[in-house]
Amino acid sequence: MKRPNTKKRRQRRSFFNIFFRYILYSATCFFVAVTCVLFYFSSGLPDLQNLKTEIRSPSVTIQTYDGKIIGSYGDLYEDMVHVSDLPKHVIAAFMSIEDKRFFQHFGIDFIGLFRAVYRNYVTGKVVQGGSTITQQLAKNILIGEELVTYYDRTIGRKIKELLLAVWLEYKFTKSEILMMYLNRVYFGAGTYGIDAASRKYFNKSAKHLSTFEAAILAGLLKAPSRYSPSNHPNYAYERAMIVLNAMEEQGFIKSAKEVEKRESKAAFEHDAKPNIGSMYFCDYAYEAAKKILGEIEDDIVVVTTFDEAKQAAAEEAVEFYIKTEGQTYNFSQVAFICMKRDGAIMAMIGGANYTMTQFNRATQAERFSGSAFKIFVYGAALEYGYQLHDMIKDTPVTIAGWTPTNYKWRSRGAVSVLDGFTYSVNSVCIRLARSIGLTRVSKFAKKLGVYDVSTHDMSIALGTTPVTLKDLTASYASFMDGMSIWPHCITEIRTKSGRVLYQRKKETEDTTPIIDDELLRNCRKLLHTVVQRGTGRAAKVNNYIYGKTGTNGSTDACFIGFYDPEEEEDDGFAFGVWIGHDSNKLKMRSDSTGGRIPARIFARFMRSILKIPIPIERPAQQPRLGKLLGL
C-alpha cells in the first residue's frame, strides 16, 4: 500500500493557510476601513437631540385691513401637525409616490434602490430615484443644519445621508419620522411643511385636505416650481393623477377616476393663486416694511390699506383697454394707483404683466407728466394774485427760439385763466409761468410734494419734470383738503404671536393746511371744469370728479385727479392713470392723449366702483391715411 505524498499534503495545507490568512487579513482591513469611514462621516452628523427647527429667512405675510392674505415673502412655516391628526389618504398619497415600503425598510430600501438603478440604466438617463422618505428627511436635516449644501452631489454627502437615515430609524418611530418629514419638506414658493403648503395652495389646514388635494401636494415634491397648482395648474393636475393611480395600484383607494371626478374641480376652485395684479402692491408693502423695521428677524404680519374691490375694478378696466385699444393706440404698459385723501394706498397696478416684469411703473418709474403739471403753474399764479376770470393771450409764444404748439386749439386772441386750464392751452400756461417766474412755480410744486423742479427751463411749465405716478397722485390728493399728503400702505406690523412692532398713528401727522381756503376753491374749480367740459370729459361719470389730463408728445399720457363726493359716508379718493412704453424710443399713436385712454380707464373703473352700468364701447378706428398725411 502506497503512503500519501506528505510533501503534497503539506503544500496543500500551506496554500489553504495562506488563502484563509489573506481572506482574514482582507476582511479585517475592510472592516477597519469601513469603520474608519463610518466614524469619519458619523462624526459630522448632527445631534438628533438638539436639532435646529428653523434654518430659514423670516416670513412676511401681507394682508388686507380685514385679515385676508394677499401675499407672502420668506420661508413659510405653520404649526407642526402630527400624523395622527392627518386623514389617512394624506399619508397614503405621500407613501404611494415617495416610498411605498416605508413601514417595511430600516431607512434604506434596497429593492427600490436596485429597481431605480436598473430603470435608469435601461433608459440611459435618470428617470427614477431610490431615496426613501427617511433618506429625504436625512437630506433635509443635513441641509438645514448647514452640514451639506443643496447642490452637493458627492459620495461623502450620500454616505452621511445613509448613515443619518439608519440613525433616524434607530432613534425614532416610523410615525415620528413621517411627522418630521411632512413638517420639514419643501413645497415651493418659500413654503415648508404640509400645513403651510395646504394653507397657501388651498386656504385650509392640512387636517382637512381632500384626497385630490393631498395628491397635488404629494406630486408637488418632485419639482415644486413645475407642478405648482398656482403657476402651472395643468401640470399639477397631470401629476396628481399619477399619484392617484399609484394609490389605486397599492390599494389605498378604489378608483383614481372616481376621486378625480368627485374632487378635482373643487381642488382648483380655491383662491390659492395669488392675485397677480396685487403683487405690485405686495412688493411695495414688503419694501415699506423693511424700511420701517430695518432688518426683519421674526415672522411678521403686515396689515395694509389694500382694498380688494378697487383693485379688482382697476385690473378689469386696465385689462379691457389693453386688449381692445393697446394695438390701436400703440401702448404696451399701464400704471394705476388709487389712494385715500390721507394718502392710504388702496389699489396699485405697476405694469401690464407682473409675471413678465416686476418693475413698478406706479412707484419706481419717473416720467414726464405733461400738462398734468400745469396745476402747479396755475396754482402758483392764483397764489400770486391772478383770478380765474383774468384774460390771457392764447396766441403762440416764442422763448429763445422755442415755440410750443397748442394741440387742437384755434387761437381766439385771449381766453380766461379758467378756460386756458380747461382746454390745456400751452401758450397760456407759458405766459403765466413767465409772468410769475419759475421760482414761484417750483416752490408751489415742492409744497405739494413734487421736488427738483428746474427754475431755468421754461419747458417745465408743460411738464418736463420727472415724477413718479405715486407722487404726482399724492400731490393732487392735497387739493381735496389742502393738506400735505404722505402716501403709505401699512397700518400695522406685528409678529405672528401678536406683538405689535409698528402702528401708524394719525395724530402724529401734520394737519396744517398748505393751501388756504380761497386758493383751494379756485384750484378745485380748475380741476372740476376740466372734467365737466374740458380735456377730461371722457372721465365724467358724475359731478364729483376732478382731474387733469397730461400728454408728453407721443411718449406718455396720463390722467390724474380725485373723486370727492359730498356724502359724508364716502370719503373719496385720489387716482392716477398712465399709459405708454418702457422705452422712450417707442411712440404711441399721435392722438394718444391723456383725455383718451387714461381718462376712459378711470371712467370704467369708477362705473365699476359705483355700480353704474358700463356702456358698450367700440374700439377706436385707425386714423385715415389723409389725416396721417395732414390732408
C-alpha positions in Angstrom: 0.0 0.0 0.0 1.3 3.4 -1.1 1.6 6.1 1.6 0.2 9.6 0.7 2.7 12.1 -0.5 3.4 14.1 2.6 5.1 16.9 0.7 2.0 17.5 -1.5 -0.2 17.4 1.6 2.0 20.0 3.3 1.9 22.2 0.2 -1.9 21.9 0.0 -2.2 22.8 3.7 0.2 25.7 3.3 -1.9 27.1 0.4 -5.2 27.0 2.3 -3.5 28.6 5.3 -2.2 31.4 3.2 -5.6 31.8 1.4 -7.5 31.9 4.7 -5.0 34.3 6.2 -5.3 36.5 3.2 -9.1 36.5 3.4 -9.0 37.2 7.1 -6.5 40.0 6.6 -8.6 41.5 3.8 -11.8 41.2 5.8 -10.0 42.8 8.8 -8.7 45.6 6.6 -12.1 46.1 5.0 -13.8 46.2 8.4 -11.2 48.6 9.8 -11.6 50.8 6.6 -15.4 50.8 6.8 -15.2 51.5 10.5 -12.9 54.4 9.9 -15.1 55.8 7.1 -18.2 55.4 9.2 -16.5 57.0 12.1 -15.2 59.8 9.9 -18.6 60.7 8.4 -20.7 60.0 11.5 -18.6 62.5 13.4 -20.1 65.2 11.2 -23.7 64.1 11.8 -26.0 66.4 13.7 -27.1 65.8 17.3 -30.6 64.4 17.0 -31.4 65.5 20.5 -30.8 69.2 19.6 -31.9 69.6 16.0 -32.4 73.1 14.9 -36.0 73.5 13.9 -35.6 76.7 11.8 -32.8 77.4 9.4 -34.6 79.9 7.2 -35.4 83.5 6.4 -38.3 85.1 8.4 -41.7 85.0 6.7 -43.5 88.2 5.9 -47.3 87.9 5.4 -49.1 90.8 3.6 -52.8 91.1 4.4 -55.7 93.4 4.0 -57.1 95.5 6.8 -59.8 92.9 7.3 -57.3 90.0 7.5 -57.3 88.4 4.1 -53.8 87.3 3.0 -52.8 88.8 -0.4 -49.0 88.0 -0.5 -46.1 86.3 1.4 -42.3 86.5 1.4 -39.6 84.5 3.0 -39.9 80.9 4.2 -43.4 80.0 5.4 -43.9 77.6 8.2 -47.1 76.9 10.1 -47.8 74.9 13.3 -46.4 71.4 13.4 -49.0 68.8 12.6 -49.0 65.2 14.0 -49.5 62.2 11.8 -52.4 61.1 13.9 -54.2 64.4 13.1 -54.0 63.9 9.3 -56.5 62.0 7.2 -55.3 58.5 6.2 -55.4 59.4 2.5 -52.9 62.2 3.0 -50.3 59.8 4.4 -51.2 57.3 1.6 -50.6 59.9 -1.1 -47.1 60.6 0.1 -46.2 56.9 0.7 -47.6 55.8 -2.7 -45.4 58.2 -4.7 -42.4 58.7 -2.4 -41.9 55.4 -0.5 -44.4 52.6 -0.8 -42.4 50.3 1.5 -41.8 52.9 4.2 -43.1 50.7 7.0 -41.0 47.7 5.9 -37.5 49.0 5.5 -35.0 50.3 8.1 -34.2 53.6 6.3 -32.7 52.2 3.1 -34.9 50.4 0.6 -32.6 48.1 -1.4 -35.4 46.7 -3.5 -36.4 50.2 -4.6 -32.7 51.2 -5.0 -31.9 48.3 -7.3 -35.1 48.9 -9.3 -34.2 52.6 -9.8 -30.6 51.7 -10.9 -32.0 49.2 -13.4 -34.6 51.6 -14.9 -32.1 54.4 -15.1 -29.6 52.1 -16.9 -32.2 50.8 -19.3 -33.4 54.3 -20.2 -30.0 55.8 -20.3 -31.0 58.7 -18.0 -32.2 59.3 -14.5 -36.0 58.7 -14.5 -36.4 57.3 -11.0 -34.9 57.8 -7.6 -34.3 55.3 -4.9 -34.4 57.5 -1.9 -36.7 56.6 0.9 -38.7 59.1 3.0 -36.2 58.6 5.8 -33.3 59.4 3.4 -35.1 62.5 2.2 -35.6 63.6 5.8 -31.9 63.0 6.5 -31.0 65.1 3.5 -33.3 68.0 4.6 -31.7 67.8 8.1 -28.2 67.9 6.8 -29.0 70.9 4.6 -30.9 72.6 7.3 -28.0 72.1 9.8 -25.7 73.5 7.1 -23.6 70.3 7.1 -24.0 70.0 3.3 -25.2 72.3 0.6 -28.3 71.7 -1.6 -26.2 71.2 -4.7 -23.7 68.8 -3.1 -23.6 65.6 -5.1 -20.5 64.0 -3.6 -20.1 60.4 -2.3 -19.4 61.9 1.1 -22.8 63.6 1.3 -24.6 60.3 0.2 -22.8 58.3 2.9 -23.8 60.9 5.6 -27.3 60.7 4.3 -27.4 56.9 4.5 -25.9 56.9 8.0 -28.3 59.5 9.3 -31.2 57.6 7.7 -30.3 54.5 9.7 -29.7 56.5 12.8 -33.1 58.1 12.5 -34.8 54.7 12.1 -33.0 53.6 15.3 -33.8 56.7 17.3 -37.4 57.4 16.2 -40.6 55.5 15.4 -42.0 55.4 11.9 -44.7 57.9 12.8 -42.2 60.3 14.3 -40.1 60.1 11.2 -43.1 60.7 9.0 -44.2 63.7 11.1 -40.7 65.3 10.9 -40.6 64.7 7.2 -44.0 66.2 6.4 -43.3 69.2 8.6 -39.9 70.0 7.1 -40.2 69.1 3.4 -40.2 72.0 0.8 -43.4 72.6 -1.2 -42.2 75.5 -3.3 -42.7 79.3 -3.2 -40.8 79.5 0.1 -43.3 77.1 1.8 -42.1 74.4 4.2 -44.2 71.8 5.8 -47.5 70.3 4.8 -49.7 72.6 6.8 -48.1 75.8 5.4 -48.5 74.3 1.9 -52.1 73.4 2.5 -52.9 76.9 3.7 -51.0 78.5 0.8 -52.4 76.5 -2.0 -55.9 75.6 -0.6 -56.6 78.1 2.2 -57.2 75.3 4.7 -55.5 73.3 7.3 -53.7 70.0 6.3 -56.2 68.2 8.6 -59.0 69.0 6.0 -57.2 68.1 2.8 -59.3 66.1 0.3 -57.7 63.1 -1.5 -57.2 65.0 -4.7 -55.6 67.9 -2.8 -53.3 65.5 -1.0 -52.3 64.0 -4.3 -51.4 67.5 -5.7 -49.2 68.2 -2.7 -47.6 64.8 -2.8 -46.9 65.2 -6.6 -45.5 68.7 -6.0 -42.4 67.4 -4.2 -40.8 66.1 -7.4 -40.5 69.6 -8.9 -42.1 72.3 -6.8 -41.9 75.0 -9.4 -43.1 72.9 -12.3 -46.0 71.2 -10.5 -47.2 74.3 -8.6 -51.1 74.4 -8.6 -50.8 78.2 -8.6 -48.4 78.7 -11.5 -49.0 75.6 -13.6 -52.4 74.1 -12.8 -52.3 71.8 -15.9 -49.0 70.2 -14.9 -50.2 69.9 -11.2 -53.4 68.2 -12.4 -51.5 65.6 -14.5 -49.0 64.9 -11.7 -51.9 64.5 -9.2 -53.4 61.8 -11.5 -50.1 59.9 -11.4 -50.2 60.0 -7.6 -53.8 58.8 -7.6 -53.1 55.9 -10.0 -50.2 54.9 -7.7 -52.6 55.0 -4.7 -55.1 52.8 -6.6 -52.4 50.3 -7.6 -51.3 50.0 -4.0 -54.8 49.6 -2.7 -55.1 52.9 -0.9 -58.1 54.0 -2.9 -60.6 52.1 -5.0 -60.6 54.3 -8.2 -58.5 57.2 -9.2 -61.1 58.2 -11.8 -63.8 58.4 -9.1 -61.6 60.7 -7.0 -60.8 62.8 -10.0 -64.5 63.2 -10.9 -65.6 63.9 -7.4 -62.8 66.2 -6.1 -60.7 67.7 -8.9 -62.9 70.7 -9.7 -63.1 71.8 -6.1 -59.3 71.4 -5.6 -58.7 74.1 -8.3 -61.5 76.4 -7.3 -59.8 77.6 -4.2 -58.4 81.1 -4.2 -54.9 79.7 -3.9 -53.4 81.6 -6.8 -52.1 85.0 -5.7 -53.7 87.9 -7.3 -51.1 88.9 -10.0 -52.2 92.5 -10.0 -52.0 92.8 -6.2 -48.4 91.6 -6.3 -47.2 95.1 -7.3 -48.8 96.4 -4.1 -47.4 93.5 -2.1 -43.9 94.2 -3.3 -44.3 97.8 -2.4 -45.7 97.0 1.1 -42.8 94.5 1.7 -40.2 97.1 0.9 -42.0 99.6 3.1 -42.0 97.2 6.0 -38.2 96.7 5.6 -37.7 100.4 5.7 -39.8 100.7 8.9 -38.2 97.8 10.8 -34.8 97.7 9.2 -33.7 94.0 9.4 -36.6 91.6 9.7 -35.7 89.0 12.3 -39.1 87.5 13.2 -42.0 86.1 11.3 -44.3 89.1 10.8 -47.7 90.1 9.6 -48.1 93.4 7.7 -51.6 94.9 7.8 -52.1 97.1 4.8 -54.5 99.7 3.4 -55.3 97.4 0.4 -58.9 97.5 -0.9 -59.8 94.3 -2.9 -62.9 95.9 -4.6 -60.9 98.8 -6.0 -58.0 96.6 -7.1 -60.4 94.3 -8.9 -62.1 97.2 -10.7 -58.8 98.8 -11.7 -57.5 95.4 -13.1 -60.6 94.9 -15.1 -60.5 98.4 -16.6 -56.8 98.2 -17.4 -57.1 94.7 -18.9 -60.1 95.8 -21.0 -58.3 98.7 -22.6 -55.0 96.9 -23.1 -56.9 94.2 -25.1 -59.2 96.5 -27.0 -57.1 99.6 -27.6 -53.5 98.6 -26.9 -52.7 98.0 -30.6 -54.8 100.8 -31.9 -53.2 103.5 -29.8 -49.9 101.6 -29.7 -49.2 101.4 -25.9 -47.7 98.4 -24.1 -47.6 99.5 -20.5 -50.2 100.8 -18.0 -49.8 102.1 -14.4 -52.7 102.8 -12.0 -52.8 104.0 -8.4 -55.6 104.9 -6.0 -55.3 106.4 -2.6 -57.5 107.8 0.2 -57.5 111.5 0.9 -55.0 110.9 3.7 -52.5 109.0 1.3 -53.5 105.5 2.2 -52.9 103.5 -1.0 -55.9 101.2 -1.8 -55.0 99.8 -5.2 -52.0 99.7 -7.4 -51.1 98.4 -10.9 -47.4 98.7 -11.8 -47.5 97.3 -15.3 -49.4 95.3 -17.9 -48.0 91.9 -16.7 -46.4 91.2 -13.4 -45.1 87.8 -14.4 -43.2 89.3 -17.2 -41.6 92.2 -15.2 -41.9 93.2 -11.6 -40.7 96.8 -12.2 -43.4 99.0 -10.7 -44.2 101.8 -13.0 -46.5 103.4 -10.5 -43.8 103.9 -7.8 -40.4 103.5 -9.5 -40.7 105.0 -13.0 -40.1 108.7 -13.2 -41.9 110.0 -16.3 -42.8 113.5 -17.7 -46.3 114.4 -16.6 -47.0 116.7 -19.5 -50.0 119.0 -18.9 -50.8 117.4 -15.6 -48.1 119.6 -14.2 -50.0 122.7 -15.2 -51.9 122.7 -11.9 -48.7 123.8 -10.2 -48.3 126.7 -12.6 -51.9 127.8 -12.3 -51.9 127.2 -8.5 -48.8 129.4 -8.2 -50.3 132.0 -10.4 -53.5 132.1 -8.4 -51.5 132.3 -5.2 -49.6 135.2 -6.8 -52.8 137.1 -7.4 -54.3 136.0 -10.7 -58.1 135.4 -10.9 -59.9 132.7 -12.8 -61.6 135.3 -15.0 -58.4 137.2 -15.9 -57.8 137.1 -19.7 -54.5 135.8 -21.1 -53.3 135.8 -24.7 -53.6 132.4 -26.3 -51.5 133.2 -29.4 -48.3 131.2 -30.0 -45.4 132.4 -27.8 -41.7 132.1 -28.6 -38.9 131.9 -26.0 -35.3 131.7 -27.0 -36.3 130.1 -30.3 -38.7 127.7 -28.7 -42.3 127.9 -29.8 -44.6 125.4 -28.1 -47.7 124.4 -30.1 -51.3 124.2 -28.9 -52.8 120.7 -29.5 -56.1 121.1 -31.5 -56.6 124.6 -30.3 -57.6 127.6 -32.6 -56.4 130.9 -31.2 -59.1 133.3 -30.0 -56.7 136.1 -29.2 -57.3 135.8 -25.4 -59.0 133.3 -23.0 -59.7 133.3 -19.3 -57.3 131.6 -16.9 -60.1 129.1 -16.3 -60.5 128.3 -20.0 -56.8 128.2 -20.6 -56.5 125.4 -18.0 -59.8 123.7 -19.0 -58.6 123.2 -22.6 -54.9 122.9 -21.7 -53.7 125.8 -23.9 -49.9 125.7 -23.8 -49.3 129.3 -24.7 -51.5 130.5 -21.8 -49.6 128.3 -19.3 -46.2 129.6 -20.6 -47.3 133.2 -20.3 -48.4 132.6 -16.7 -45.2 130.9 -15.8 -43.1 133.6 -17.4 -45.2 136.3 -15.6 -44.8 134.9 -12.1 -41.4 133.3 -12.5 -40.4 129.7 -12.3 -39.2 130.0 -8.7 -42.8 130.5 -7.6 -43.8 127.5 -9.6 -41.1 125.4 -8.2 -42.0 126.4 -4.6 -45.7 125.7 -5.1 -44.9 122.2 -6.6 -42.5 121.4 -3.8 -45.1 122.3 -1.2 -47.3 119.7 -2.7 -44.6 117.0 -2.9 -43.1 117.4 -6.4 -39.4 118.2 -6.0 -36.5 119.0 -8.2 -38.4 121.4 -10.4 -36.0 123.4 -12.5 -36.1 127.2 -12.4 -34.1 127.7 -15.5 -36.0 125.9 -18.2 -39.4 127.3 -19.2 -40.4 123.9 -20.6 -41.1 122.6 -17.1 -44.4 124.6 -17.3 -45.5 122.0 -19.7 -44.5 119.0 -17.5 -40.8 118.1 -18.3 -40.1 117.4 -14.6 -39.6 113.7 -14.0 -42.0 112.4 -11.3 -43.5 109.1 -10.2 -47.2 108.4 -10.7 -47.5 107.8 -6.9 -46.0 111.2 -6.0 -48.0 113.1 -8.7 -51.2 111.5 -7.5 -50.4 112.3 -3.9 -49.9 116.0 -4.9 -53.3 116.0 -6.4 -54.8 114.5 -3.3 -53.6 117.6 -1.5 -56.3 119.5 -3.4 -59.0 117.5 -1.6 -58.4 119.2 1.8 -55.4 121.5 1.3 -53.1 119.3 3.4 -49.7 117.7 2.8 -50.2 114.0 1.7 -47.7 111.3 2.5 -48.5 108.1 0.6 -48.5 105.0 2.8 -49.7 101.4 2.6 -49.1 100.0 6.1 -51.3 100.5 9.2 -49.7 97.9 11.5 -46.9 95.4 11.7 -46.9 92.6 14.3 -45.3 89.3 15.0 -47.3 86.1 14.4 -47.7 85.8 18.1 -49.5 89.2 18.1 -46.8 91.5 19.5 -47.2 94.9 17.8 -43.9 96.2 16.2 -45.4 99.3 14.4 -48.7 101.1 14.3 -49.4 104.1 12.2 -50.9 107.0 14.2 -52.8 109.8 12.6 -52.3 112.2 15.4 -48.6 112.3 14.5 -49.3 113.7 11.0 -49.0 117.4 10.3 -52.6 118.8 9.8 -51.5 122.3 9.0 -53.1 123.4 5.7 -50.6 124.1 2.9 -53.2 125.8 0.7 -55.6 128.5 2.0 -59.3 128.1 1.5 -59.8 130.6 -1.4 -56.8 129.2 -3.3 -58.1 125.7 -2.7 -61.6 126.5 -4.0 -60.1 128.1 -7.2 -57.8 125.1 -7.8 -60.7 122.7 -7.3 -62.7 124.8 -9.8 -59.9 124.4 -12.4 -59.8 120.6 -11.9 -63.5 120.2 -11.9 -64.1 122.2 -15.1 -61.6 120.1 -17.0 -63.8 117.0 -16.4 -67.1 118.8 -16.9 -66.3 120.4 -20.3 -62.6 120.2 -21.0 -59.9 117.7 -22.0 -61.0 115.2 -19.3 -64.6 114.9 -20.5 -64.2 111.2 -21.1 -63.9 110.7 -17.3 -67.2 112.4 -16.5 -69.1 109.7 -14.7 -70.8 112.1 -12.2 -70.4 115.6 -10.8 -67.8 114.7 -8.2 -64.8 114.0 -10.3 -61.8 116.4 -10.6 -58.7 116.0 -12.7 -56.2 117.0 -15.3 -55.0 115.2 -18.4 -51.4 115.1 -19.4 -49.5 114.2 -22.6 -45.8 114.1 -23.3 -45.6 114.1 -27.0 -46.3 110.5 -28.1 -44.4 109.0 -25.2 -46.5 109.4 -22.1 -50.2 110.0 -21.4 -51.9 110.3 -18.0 -55.0 111.4 -16.2 -54.6 112.5 -12.6 -57.3 113.6 -10.2 -59.6 112.7 -7.4 -63.2 111.7 -6.6 -64.7 113.8 -3.8 -68.4 113.3 -3.2 -70.5 115.4 -0.9 -71.9 112.5 1.0 -70.2 112.1 4.4 -70.3 108.3 4.2 -67.9 108.3 1.2 -64.6 109.9 1.8 -63.5 109.8 -1.8 -60.0 109.1 -3.1 -57.3 110.4 -5.4 -56.2 108.4 -8.5 -53.6 108.3 -11.3 -53.5 106.5 -14.6 -50.6 106.4 -17.0 -50.0 104.6 -20.4 -47.0 104.4 -22.6 -43.9 102.3 -23.3 -40.9 101.5 -21.1 -38.6 102.8 -23.8 -38.9 106.4 -24.9 -37.8 105.3 -28.4 -41.2 103.6 -28.8 -44.0 106.0 -29.7 -47.8 105.8 -29.2 -50.2 107.0 -31.8 -50.1 110.7 -32.3 -53.6 111.3 -30.7 -52.9 109.1 -27.7 -53.6 111.9 -25.2 -54.4 111.7 -21.5 -58.0 112.5 -22.4 -58.4 109.3 -24.4 -57.4 106.0 -22.9 -56.2 107.1 -19.4 -59.5 109.1 -18.8 -61.5 106.2 -20.2 -59.7 103.7 -18.0 -60.6 105.8 -15.0 -64.3 106.2 -16.1 -64.6 102.4 -16.4 -63.0 101.9 -13.0 -65.4 104.5 -11.5 -68.5 102.9 -13.0 -67.5 99.6 -11.6 -66.9 101.1 -8.1 -70.2 103.0 -8.2 -72.1 100.0 -9.8 -73.1 102.2 -12.8 -73.8 100.2 -16.0 -70.8 100.3 -18.3 -71.7 101.2 -21.9 -70.6 99.0 -24.7 -67.6 100.6 -26.3 -66.5 100.2 -29.9 -62.7 100.0 -30.5 -61.3 103.2 -31.9 -60.7 103.3 -35.6 -57.3 103.8 -37.1 -56.9 107.4 -38.4 -57.5 107.8 -42.1 -54.4 107.9 -44.4 -55.3 111.5 -45.3 -55.4 112.5 -41.7 -52.0 111.0 -41.1 -50.6 112.9 -44.0 -52.2 116.1 -42.7 -54.6 116.4 -45.7 
